[in-house]
Every structure is written in structure tokens, then in C-alpha cells.
Amino acid sequence: MAKLLFIQDIAYEYMGVMHISSYLKKHNHDCEVFIESLEKDLFSKIASYEPDLIGFSTLSGSFKWALNLSIKIKERFKDIPIAFGGVHVYSNPSAVIKCDSIDIICTGEGEIALKELCDSLDLGYINKQIEGLWFKNDTEIVKNPMSKLIDDLDSLPFPDRQIYWKYSSIESRNTLPILGSRGCPYTCAYCFIPKAKEIFDGLGKFVRQRSPENIMEELEHCVSMSPKKTVVHFVEDHFGNNRTRTLQVLKKLSSIEPRMNWSGAIRIERFIEEKYVAELSKTNHSTLGLAVECGNEEYRNTVLHREVKNEEIIKAADLATKYGIRYITMNMIGLPGETFDMAMETLEMNIRLKPEYANCYVYQPYAETKLKDYGVEHKYYTESVADELGFSFYDRYNNDDVELQKVINLQRVFGLVVAFPRLKKPMVWLTKRRWTNKLLDGVFGIYYLYYLIKFYNITTKQLVQYMQLWIQSQYIKKKNPVSETIAQGKAQFYTHKTASKAS
């Protein structure tokens, strides 16, 4: 039995890690996860587990943290190979494999490739001819072909949630993340999906869906293991795109598990049919996410490749209000080429929509995205801008760009102004003053705490922890890259409040 240990920074269930763990255990191997922030002595835990392989599943924002920690692990545990996988890795395989502390990278879906690797480790050697994996081999790199995508998602064992639920702070949350599909049919310029489609071209069907029956079986299994779960959160990239399938799942959920509510983000263009919204309102809905992204219709359609009309966004919000479905909006400002006036259009759109909460992110130009390439091509920033980014979607970057900092200042007051429109004039005035940057960072932190208290079940301890982390991330400069993961979004350490059932 080979043993694979994943290490991560965020106290959240990674769907990919849980799927790999369950697949390995099904084939007589073992898998564990240690979350650095929840372990008193990480290196002692590593030593006691005695892994045959250590893995990091990384997003672009957490890559620097993972690389830094992998270097320290390699110094202590020289004989244990270290493998990296995830979006950042398969988008940049040639660069990642060159890092001294990394021995193996996974260039696609990891279940089958890592199972075959563990099979060889179980026999006392490393098989370096496995599809979907690259290896360092003395002075050369073994670049194996990519493995095919898994077509039948129902054939996979359910995600191994126990590897995370051993942490009481995670198990006690009332939110249950569910992944009902893989892939996405859309090509938004700010997303990694267009690049992923190029990478996986010819390796199988890109968009795959689990059957409603399979999803419901997993839900019932999870509820039986943890009765504290009261909200099912669908985390897939295109939840609700197939309206017939979505209604089938949500109606079954509402009838079989009547105490469970659901939440998820639905694309605007799939939420403007009134009959569909009326049917959704009959299910046990919690809070729905509607992606506005940008208030300027021309920019949204031509640059972001989100072909949605402003009137459709307004119609979706009006239908949600009409049928009593609570919703938040998701927005980005700080987009390449976006002026302050354009960012104001996004603010004005949200004031018109009147969401429960207007979530607004600072656009982060991640490598290997079409929008980042657009920004470089038009000289809004340099090719290396992605190296400046931290983990959070709220991070400042390009601090010497005065106009960009004004737009980021607008993001700092965005939710507050949408909730209290009378504050628009004084708050917008403040955003245009360079000396207000840190002040408005603080305003955002305070309002975000208000959001957490109003919408999420956070404890006093978690509230104090968030305040400490926010102050540290904004005002205390640290050398350790882990500090870049502090100002993260909402999923780290709190849980969604259960909305009242639909009438």
C-alpha cells in the first residue's frame, strides 16, 4: 500500500484531492491531507505519516506558497518525491517541472495517473512511463503523453470527504460542496477554460456530467455522515446550464432531503426564462450567484467574451426578486483598459439590481488566460505581471499605476455603496485620492466583516482570526510567501447561513 500525502494552505475541501483520495483507496492505497494553518507541527505530522509521495494541488495564486513550502520539505525529507498538479501546473508544465524541489508533475486529471504511480511505489520503484505525468530523470525530463479525460464520471467513487472532516472546523460547517460535472462549454477570456480546451483537445469529451441519480446518492451518503450539513453548494463551472437536468437534481434534493437548501452560481443567459425561474423557486433555494462581471456591455461582450446584454442581467435579477430567490452578484473591476468611468458603470448596474450582497473582485491577470494576453498586447501591463499576484481576488498589484489604484479603491467601497447608495458621492470622492488607499482597504475589511456576520455562521473566534489576518495582510510586510494567501475570499473558514425554505 503506497501512501500519498497532500499539503495545502487553505482550510477548504479541494474536490480534485478528494476524488484522487477515494480513487486511490479504492485501489488499495492510502491518501491524507494536512492543512498547514491547522497543524501545530506540520513536519512532525509528515514524519509520523511516512508518505511515499507528497503532493501539492495548486492554483496560480497559491503556487508561490506551495513552492516555498516544498523547498523546506525537500530539505527535511530528501528521499520523498514531491509532485505538483492542478490548473497552474498543466497550464505551465515546462516552467513548473524546472523548479528544484519538484520531482513529478501531473499534466491533467490525476486519478488514474497517480494510481499507476502508487502501484509502482508499492513495488519499490518509480515507473516513469505513465501517461499524464512528467518526471525528472537525472539531467533530463521525461515528458509522457497526456492521459485521456475520464468520460464516465458516475464510475468514480464518491469524493473522500473524511480526509478533510477530521478537522472539526471544516466538518462543522453547514455547507456541503458538490461537483456535478467537469469542464465548461464557455470561453470567457478571464478564465483558464479556453487554455484548458486547447490542452485537452483530442483527449476525450471536455464537458462531462454526472447523472442526477449519482449526485443524489452522494448527497444522501454525505448527509448520513454529517447531519450538520444544511446547504448543498454546487461548485461546478456551469451549474444550471442544462436546465432540465438542474431541475431534476434540485427537485429530488428538495423532496428527499427537505431540510437541505442549495446554492450555486448560474449564468445570466440560462436564468432569463420565467417558467424555469418559477420552477426553481419551488425548490429549497438558498442564495444564488448571478455573474455580472462588468457593467459596460460592449466591453463585456467583445473583450471578456461574455455575450450577455444589460437588459438580460436586469431581467434575471427582476425574475429572482419576483419569485423570492435571494441572490448576490459577482463583479470584476480593474480590467485591462477599463477606465474609472467604466468601473462606475458596473457600480451603477449593481445599484439598479439591488442584490443581497454585491461581491466585487479586483481582476487578477493570471498567466495563460486570453484576457491577460490582451492586457499585455495592449501594453496595460508587462508579461511578468502574473508573477506579482498573490492568492486573493482582492489583492492590489501594479501599485505604481495611479489610475488602476483609483479603480481598486472603488472596489474597496463597492459593496458598501451598493448596499447604501446614499454613500456613493462621498465614497467615490475618496476613491480618487491617492492618500486614501490604506484607509479604504480598512473600510473594505470592516464591511466584509459585516457581510460575514450577516450571511454566514462565523464564530467569535473566527471573527477575531479574520481581523488578525486582514490586518497582517494589509499592514505587515512578511517575507514568507504564505502571507500572500491571507486576504482570500469567502470560502476559507466560515459557513453559509441557511435561508428559509421556499414557500
N, C-alpha and C positions, 0 to 999 in steps of 0.2 A: 504493500500500500504506500504510494507516494503521497507526500503532503505539500500542498500549495498554500502559501500564506499571502494574502493581500493586505496592503497597508494603505490607508488613506487619511486625509486631513479632515474632511467634512463628516459630521455626525449625521449621516443620511444613508438610506438604503440605495446602493447602486444596483440597478436592475441587471446589468451585464454581469457583475460579480456574483449576484445571487443565482443567475442562470448557470454560470460556469460551475459554481459550487455544487448545485444539485446534479448537474450532469456528471461531474467527477465522482460524486458519492454514489451515483447510480452504477458507476463502473469501478467500484471498489477502491477508490482513492479518497483522500481527505482534503478538506479545504477550510480555512479560517480567515477571519478579517480582524485586524487590530486597527482601531482608530486612535491616532496619535494623541489627540486632545483629550481622550477619555482613558488613557492609560497612564498610570503613575510612573512606571518604569518600562518603557517600550522595549529596550534592548534585553532586559531580563525576560520579558514575555516571549520575545523571539527565541531566545536561548532555550527556554523551557518547552516551547512547542517543537523545536528541532525540525524546521521545514526543509524539504528537499529543493524547494524553489520559492522565491519571493517575487511577488507581482505588484505592479502599480497600474491601475486603470486611470488614465489621465485625460482631463480636458485641457485646453490650451492655457487657461488661467492658473491651473494648479501644477503645471509641468515643472516650473522652476522649484516649487516646494518639493515635489517628488524627486527631482534630480538631486537637489541638495541633500535630502534625507538618504537617498540611495548611496551617495558617496560615503556618508557616515556608516551606513550598514555594511558596505563593502569593506571598509577599514576593519570592522569588528568581526565580520563573518566572510572571510575571503573565499571559502570554498563553496558557498551557496550561490548558484546562478541567480541573476536578477533579470526579470522580464518586464517589459513595458508594453501596454496596449491601450486601446481607446482611440477616440477621434483624433487627438493631436498626433498620435503615433502613425496611424495609417494615412494621415494627410501629409506627413513629413518623414517617411521612413528612413530615407538616406541620411538626413541630418540627425535623427534620434539615435540610430544604431552606432554613430560615431562617438557618442558620449562614453567616457572611460568606464563608468560604473555599470553600464548596461550591457548584458551579455546576449539577450534574446529580445526580439520584438515580434508582436503579433500584428499582422497586416490586415486583419479582417475580423470576422466573428470568431470567438475564441473557444467555443465548447469543444469541437472535435479536435482542433489542433492541440489544445492543451491536454486533452485526454490522451492523445497519442504521445505527447511529450512525457506525461506522467507514467504512461505504460513503460517507456524506455527507462525512466529514472527508477522505476520499480525493479528493473532488471540490472541496475547498476551502471548505466551509461546514458549518454545524451544522443538520441537519434537526431541528426542534423539534416535529415532529408524529409522533413514534414511540411506538407503544403500549408501555407498560411503563416509560416514562421521564418524569420531571418536569424542567423546565428553568426557570432564572431568565431572564427576558426584560425587561431594563431594570428597571422598577419593579413588574412583575407576575410571577406564577409560572404557567407553562404546565403544567397538570395533565392529562396524557394518560390515556386509559383504560388499565387494566391489560392486559397481554398474556395470552393463554391459556397454560395449562400444557402442556409438551411431553408428548405422550401416548406416543409410541414411543421409549423410551429406547435401544433397540437401534439406532435410526437415527443416534444421535450418535456422533461419532468418540471413540475412547478418550481418557481424560484425558491431557493433555500433561505427563508427569512430568519431562521433561528440564529444564523451567524451574526445577525445584527440585533436581534431581540434579546441576546444575552446582556446587552446594555439596557438597563431599566429606563434610561432617559429616552431611548428610541422605542422600546416596546410599549411604554406608557402613552405614547402619542395616540390620538384617536384617528389619525389619518392613515389609510392603507393605500400606498401607491400601487397601481396596476398597469401593466404594459400589455395591451391587447393586440398590438401589431408592430411590425418593424418596417422602416422605410417611410418615405413620404413622396407623394406624386408631384409636389410643387417644386419650384426652383427659385425661391426668394434669394435675392442677391446677398443678403447679410448672413445667410445660413450656410452650414457646411454641406447641406444636401446636394447642391449641384456638383460639388467636387466629389462627393461620395458616389454619385451616379456614374461619373467618369471612371472612378477607381474600380467599381464593381461591375462595370459593363461586361456582359457576356458570361457572368458567373452565376446567373440564375435570376429569378424574378426579384426585383428590388423591393417592391411593396408587397408585404405578406400579412395576412390577418389570421388571428386565432378564431375559432368558431365560438359563437355565443355560449354554447354548452360547456366548452372547455374553460372559458372565462368564469362562468358561474360556478363550476366545480372548484376552481381555485379559490374564489371568494368564500364559498361555504367552508372550505378547508381552513382558510386563514381566520375566519370568524370563530371557528371552533377552537383554534389555538389561542386566540387573543380576543376575548369578548369586549375589550376596551375600544376596539375599532368601531367607529360610527360613521366615518366618511371615507368613501372609496374615491381616490383621486386618480383619474386616467392621465397618465404622463406621456402617452404616445404623441408622435409628431402631428398626426392628422385625425385626432379624436373627433368623431361626429361627421367625418367626410362621407361615409356610407350611411345615409340616414336610416335606411331600413334596418341595417344591422345594429346601429346605435340604439334605436328604439327597442329592438328586440332584447338587447342586453339590459337596458335601463328598466324596462317594464318587468323583466324577470327579477332583477335586483330588488325592485320595489315590492314585488309580491312575495318573493322567497325570504328576503331579509328586510322586513318592513322598518326596522329601526336604523337601517343604513341609508345615508344620503350619498349623493355622488357629486363630484366636481370635476372640472376639466376645462380646457381652452378649446373653443370651437371657432373655426374660420367664419368670417363675416358672410361670405358668399354662400355658405351652407346653412345660414341661420336667418334667411330672409323670406322663407316660405311660411306663411302664417299657420297653415294646418300642422306643419311639423313642430313649430314652437308651441302650439296649443297642446299637442300630444306630449311634448317634453315636460310641459308644466304639470302634467298629471302624474309624473314620476317624482321620486323623493329627491328633488334637486337641492343642492347647497348653493355654492357660489360659482357662477360661470365666468370664464375669462373670454373677453372679446378683444381681438388684436386690432387696434387702430394703427399702430406703428408711427404714422406720420399724417399730419393734418392737411398737407399740401397734396392734392390729388395727382397732379402731373408728376411730381417727384416720386410719389408712392408707386405710380404705375410704370414710369419709364426707367427709373433708376433702381428702385427697390424690387421691381418685378412683382409687385402685389397689385394685380389688376382689380381693384375694388373702388367703386365710386363713393364719394362722400355721402350721397343720398342713401346708399345701401348701408353704410355704417349707422347713419341716423335711424334708418328703418329697423335695423337689428336691435338697437338699443330701445327703440319705442315698443317693439314687439315684446322684448323681455320685460319691460315695465308693465305693459298691458296684461301680461299673463303671470305677473308676480314672481318672475325669476330674478333673483339678486345677481348682479354682475359687477365685475371690475373691468377696467380697461388696461391694456398693455401698450406702452408707447416707447419710442426712442427719440432722443434728440442729441445733437452733436454729430449728426450725419455728415459725410463729406460733401462740402459745397452748400450745406444748409446755412442760411442766414438767420440772424436773430428773428427777423420778421416771419420767416418760415416756421421757426420753432414756436412762435407765438400763435401761428395758425393751429398747431397741434394742441396748444393750451386752450384756445378758444373752442375748438371742436369738443374737447372733453368737458368744458363748462356747459356746453349745449347738451351733452349726453347725460350728465348727472349720474355717474357711476357710484357704486358704494365706495369705491376707492380707485383713484387714478394712479396706477403704477407706471412710473416713467424711469427708463434706464438711460444711462449715458452710453451711446453707441460705442462698442469696442471693435476696432478694425482687426479682427483675427486673421492670421495668415491663412492662405488657401481659400479665401472667400471672394466672390466676384465683386462685392462692394469695397473690400479693402483694395483690390486691384484697381477699381475705378478711382479710388481716392489717390492712389499712387500715380496713376496715369495722368490725372488732372492736377498733380502737384499740391494736393491738400496736405499731404504728409509724405515722409520718406518710406522706402521699402522696409526699413527696420522698425517701423512704429509698433509692430506686433510684439517686439521684444520689450517694450515699455509697459505692457499691460499686466495688471495684477489679476486676481481671481474675480473680483467683483464687477458686476454690471454697472456699479455706481462710481467706479474709480475715475479720478481725474488723470489725464495724460496730456502731453504737449502743453505743458504749463506756460511756455513762452508765447503761445498763440492767444493773444488778448481776446480776440473775438470768440474763439472756442470757449474760453473760460467764462465769458458772459453767458453763453448758451448753457454751459454746465451749471452756472448759478441759477438759471431758470429751472433746470431740472431739480435743483435743491428745494425750490418752493412750489413745484408743480402740483403735487398732491394737495398741499395746503390751500393753494389758490382755487383749485377745482372744488374742494370741499367748502371753502368760504370765499366766494367770488368777490366780496367787498374788499378783500385784501389785495386784489390784483394790482391796483395802481401803486400803492407803496412798495409792494414786494417786487414788482417789475422795475421800479426805480432803483431799488437796492441791487438788483442783479447786474446793473450796468456800471457799478462802481467796483474797481479792482480791489479796493481795501476790504470788501465785504466777503471775499471768498471763504475764509475760515468761519466767519460769522454765519454764513448761510449753510456751510457744512454742519454747523451745530444746530441750526434751525431744522435741517432735514433729519438729523439724528433724533431730535425731540419729537418731531411729527411722526417719524417712523415708529417710535415707541408707542405713540398714541394709536397708531394703526395696529400694532401687535396686540395691545391691550384690548382694543375694541373688537378685533376679528379673530383673535387666536387665544387658546388656552395656555398662556405662559404663566409660570410661577414667579414668585418674588425673586427667587434665586436666579432664574433665567433672565429676568428683567435687569437685575444688578449685573449679571455676566455680560449681557448685551451692551450695557452702558460702559462697562470697563473696556470691552473690546473695541467699541466705537471710538472712545477717547484715545485708546492706544493706536488705532489705525490712522486716525486723523492728525494727532498732535505729537506722537512719539515716534521718532525715526529709529528703526531697528535694522540691524544688518541681516538678521535671519529672514530668508525669503518667506517663511511661514507667516510673517506678519502681513503679507500681501493677501492672505485669504480671509482677513478679519471682516471686512465690510461687505460680506456676502448678502445675498438675497434671503428670502423668507424661509427657505426650506431647512435651515440648519438645525435649530434646536427648539422649535415650538410646534404646536399642532392647531389645526383648524377648528374653530368653533362650529358645532353642529347647528345648521339652520333649522328652523321649524319646518315640518313636513308640508309638502304642497297640499293645498286644500282640494 
